[in-house]
Amino acid sequence: MLRPIATSLPLGYLAFALGMIVLAADSLGWVEDEQLLVGVLLASYAFPLQLIATVMAFLGRDTVGATTLGLFTTSWLAFGLLDIVSRPGSTPTVLGLFSLSFGVVVAGVAVVSSRAKPLIAAVLVLCSVRAVLDGLYDLTGSSGLQRAAGCVACAAALAAAYLGFALLIENAWPRPLLPLLRRGEAVGAMNGKLSAAPPGLLGEPGVREQL
């Protein structure tokens, strides 16, 4: 017997939006001398919620969604712990290298997502740009790059919040009100007939190809 599960993507993207706005506030100087509190919030709030969303997405066999959420899940924990243990205002070189590499990986996931889910891809592109700018700031110490990363983080938070609420409304209301811009297989996965299910594992009862 296969047990139906709810989509975890609204939880994942709304938690992501809240974590990203905290990063934006830190980069833009909205919170002064509160690096420790920023780290605690990221590690204690954003990390566990996205961890739950990631696990449920894997159980729902949404590989792209689970991979996307999973990459960010432990990044919240890593950034949070670094904020907690590092000296206020420091720019560790290893963090800069990690952020640059993380941005490149996220850009790759965005390319994969763009085929069927361009809105998710757009959020990932913003996250990739923020990570690259933040990495360059850690390597150079440029305050301009720090502010730019904060501005992009604000845009990413707004985009992720829109995505989270659009997914939530789609599941909770009689009809979707906010467009999600799905294409190709993603549209078929949501609206296709059961008789059109593909063969093999994806054709098993209760399996939906994408959330």
Secondary structure, 3 states (H helix, E strand, C coil): CCCCCCCCHHHHHHHHHHHHHHHHHHHCCCCCCCHHHHHHHHHHHHHHHHHHHHHHHHHCCCHHHHHHHHHHHHHHHHHHHHHHHCCCCCCCHHHHHHHHHHHHHHHHHHHHHHCCCHHHHHHHHHHHHHHHHHHHHHHHCCHHHHHHHHHHHHHHHHHHHHHHHHHHHHHHCCCCCCCCCCCCHHHHHHHCCHHHCCCHHHHCCCCCCCC
